[in-house]
Amino acid sequence: MTFEMIKKNYDRGLWNKQMVKVAVVKNVITAEQYFEITGETYVA
């Protein structure tokens, strides 16, 4: 899974914010990338 794939899935409605948070926890994306995808600041 890459940042681009996660963003695309989020934009299509296939992923929700909780799923994107899990990607941050698993170090697949950064907190900054979480913001770029969701428009919200990541809060652990």
DSSP file (Angstrom, degrees, kcal/mol; ACC not computed):
  #  RESIDUE AA STRUCTURE BP1 BP2  ACC     N-H-->O    O-->H-N    N-H-->O    O-->H-N    TCO  KAPPA ALPHA  PHI   PSI    X-CA   Y-CA   Z-CA
    1    1 A M              0   0    0      0, 0.0     2,-0.3     0, 0.0     3,-0.0   0.000 360.0 360.0 360.0 135.6    0.0    0.0    0.0
    2    2 A T     >  -     0   0    0      1,-0.1     4,-2.5    27,-0.0     5,-0.2  -0.764 360.0-104.8-120.8 167.4    1.3    3.4   -0.9
    3    3 A F  H  > S+     0   0    0     -2,-0.3     4,-2.8     1,-0.2     5,-0.2   0.919 121.3  52.6 -54.9 -45.7    0.3    7.0   -0.1
    4    4 A E  H  > S+     0   0    0      1,-0.2     4,-2.3     2,-0.2    -1,-0.2   0.897 110.0  47.3 -61.0 -42.0   -1.1    7.4   -3.6
    5    5 A M  H  > S+     0   0    0      2,-0.2     4,-2.5     1,-0.2    -1,-0.2   0.908 112.8  48.8 -66.7 -41.9   -3.3    4.2   -3.3
    6    6 A I  H  X S+     0   0    0     -4,-2.5     4,-2.5     2,-0.2    -2,-0.2   0.928 112.4  48.4 -64.1 -44.5   -4.5    5.3    0.1
    7    7 A K  H  X S+     0   0    0     -4,-2.8     4,-2.9     2,-0.2    -2,-0.2   0.921 111.9  49.2 -61.4 -44.4   -5.4    8.8   -1.1
    8    8 A K  H  X S+     0   0    0     -4,-2.3     4,-1.8    -5,-0.2     6,-0.2   0.918 112.4  47.7 -62.0 -44.4   -7.2    7.4   -4.2
    9    9 A N  H  <>S+     0   0    0     -4,-2.5     5,-2.5     2,-0.2     6,-1.2   0.884 113.3  48.3 -65.1 -38.7   -9.2    4.9   -2.0
   10   10 A Y  H ><5S+     0   0    0     -4,-2.5     3,-1.2     4,-0.2    -2,-0.2   0.927 110.7  50.7 -65.8 -45.5  -10.1    7.7    0.5
   11   11 A D  H 3<5S+     0   0    0     -4,-2.9    -1,-0.2     1,-0.3    -2,-0.2   0.827 110.1  50.4 -63.2 -31.7  -11.2   10.0   -2.3
   12   12 A R  T 3<5S-     0   0    0     -4,-1.8    -1,-0.3    -5,-0.2    -2,-0.2   0.535 117.7-113.0 -82.5  -7.1  -13.4    7.3   -3.8
   13   13 A G  T < 5S+     0   0    0     -3,-1.2    -3,-0.2    -4,-0.4    -2,-0.1   0.592  87.6 116.3  86.1  10.0  -15.0    6.7   -0.5
   14   14 A L  S   <S+     0   0    0     -5,-2.5     2,-0.4    -6,-0.2    -4,-0.2   0.749  74.8  44.2 -82.5 -24.5  -13.5    3.2   -0.1
   15   15 A W  S    S-     0   0    0     -6,-1.2     2,-0.2    -9,-0.1    -2,-0.2  -0.924  72.5-153.3-118.5 145.5  -11.5    4.2    3.0
   16   16 A N     >  -     0   0    0     -2,-0.4     4,-1.7     1,-0.0     3,-0.3  -0.574  38.4 -94.3-106.2 177.4  -12.7    6.2    6.0
   17   17 A K  H  > S+     0   0    0      1,-0.2     4,-2.4     2,-0.2     5,-0.2   0.856 123.3  57.0 -62.0 -35.9  -10.5    8.4    8.3
   18   18 A Q  H  > S+     0   0    0      1,-0.2     4,-1.8     2,-0.2    -1,-0.2   0.899 106.0  50.0 -62.9 -39.5  -10.1    5.6   10.8
   19   19 A M  H  > S+     0   0    0     -3,-0.3     4,-1.3     1,-0.2    -1,-0.2   0.882 110.1  50.1 -66.3 -37.6   -8.6    3.3    8.1
   20   20 A V  H  X S+     0   0    0     -4,-1.7     4,-1.3     1,-0.2    -2,-0.2   0.879 107.1  55.6 -67.7 -36.9   -6.2    6.1    7.1
   21   21 A K  H  X S+     0   0    0     -4,-2.4     4,-2.4     1,-0.2     3,-0.3   0.894 102.8  55.5 -60.7 -39.6   -5.2    6.5   10.8
   22   22 A V  H  X S+     0   0    0     -4,-1.8     4,-2.2     1,-0.2    -1,-0.2   0.876 102.7  56.0 -61.4 -36.6   -4.3    2.8   10.9
   23   23 A A  H  <>S+     0   0    0     -4,-1.3     5,-3.0     2,-0.2     6,-1.1   0.862 107.9  48.5 -64.1 -34.6   -2.0    3.4    8.0
   24   24 A V  H ><5S+     0   0    0     -4,-1.3     3,-1.9    -3,-0.3    -2,-0.2   0.938 110.0  51.0 -68.4 -46.4   -0.2    6.1   10.1
   25   25 A V  H 3<5S+     0   0    0     -4,-2.4    -2,-0.2     1,-0.3    -1,-0.2   0.869 110.6  49.2 -58.0 -38.0    0.0    3.8   13.1
   26   26 A K  T 3<5S-     0   0    0     -4,-2.2    -1,-0.3    -5,-0.2    -2,-0.2   0.322 115.5-117.9 -86.0   8.6    1.6    1.1   10.9
   27   27 A N  T < 5S+     0   0    0     -3,-1.9    -3,-0.2     2,-0.2    -2,-0.1   0.804  79.7 124.8  59.6  32.2    4.1    3.6    9.5
   28   28 A V  S   <S+     0   0    0     -5,-3.0     2,-0.3     1,-0.2    -4,-0.2   0.830  81.7  11.7 -84.3 -37.2    2.8    3.3    6.0
   29   29 A I  S    S-     0   0    0     -6,-1.1    -1,-0.2    -9,-0.1    -2,-0.2  -0.884  83.7-112.9-131.8 165.9    2.1    7.0    5.7
   30   30 A T     >  -     0   0    0     -2,-0.3     4,-1.9    -3,-0.1     5,-0.1  -0.469  29.7-108.0 -93.9 168.6    3.2   10.0    7.9
   31   31 A A  H  > S+     0   0    0      1,-0.2     4,-1.8     2,-0.2    11,-0.3   0.845 122.4  55.6 -62.8 -33.7    1.0   12.3   10.0
   32   32 A E  H  > S+     0   0    0      1,-0.2     4,-2.0     2,-0.2    -1,-0.2   0.889 106.7  49.0 -66.3 -38.9    1.6   15.0    7.4
   33   33 A Q  H  > S+     0   0    0      2,-0.2     4,-2.1     1,-0.2    -2,-0.2   0.845 105.5  58.1 -69.1 -33.0    0.3   12.7    4.7
   34   34 A Y  H  X S+     0   0    0     -4,-1.9     4,-3.0     2,-0.2     5,-0.4   0.928 107.7  47.4 -58.4 -44.9   -2.7   11.9    6.8
   35   35 A F  H  X S+     0   0    0     -4,-1.8     4,-2.6     1,-0.2    -2,-0.2   0.906 109.8  52.9 -62.6 -41.9   -3.4   15.7    6.8
   36   36 A E  H  < S+     0   0    0     -4,-2.0    -1,-0.2     1,-0.2    -2,-0.2   0.857 115.7  40.6 -62.5 -35.2   -2.9   15.8    3.0
   37   37 A I  H  < S+     0   0    0     -4,-2.1    -2,-0.2     3,-0.1    -1,-0.2   0.932 130.8  22.4 -78.4 -48.5   -5.4   13.0    2.5
   38   38 A T  H  < S-     0   0    0     -4,-3.0    -3,-0.2     2,-0.3    -2,-0.2   0.695  91.0-127.7 -98.5 -21.1   -8.1   14.0    5.0
   39   39 A G  S  < S+     0   0    0     -4,-2.6     2,-0.3    -5,-0.4    -4,-0.2   0.564  77.4 103.9  81.1   7.7   -7.6   17.7    5.5
   40   40 A E  S    S-     0   0    0     -6,-0.4    -1,-0.3    -5,-0.1    -2,-0.3  -0.910  79.1-104.8-122.6 150.3   -7.5   17.1    9.3
   41   41 A T        -     0   0    0     -2,-0.3     2,-0.3    -3,-0.1    -9,-0.1  -0.521  40.5-112.8 -71.5 136.0   -4.6   17.0   11.7
   42   42 A Y        -     0   0    0    -11,-0.3     2,-0.5    -2,-0.2    -1,-0.1  -0.557  33.5-173.1 -72.3 128.8   -3.7   13.6   12.9
   43   43 A V              0   0    0     -2,-0.3   -22,-0.0     1,-0.1    -1,-0.0  -0.989 360.0 360.0-124.0 120.7   -4.4   13.0   16.6
   44   44 A A              0   0    0     -2,-0.5    -1,-0.1   -19,-0.0    -2,-0.0   0.490 360.0 360.0 -66.4 360.0   -3.1    9.7   18.0
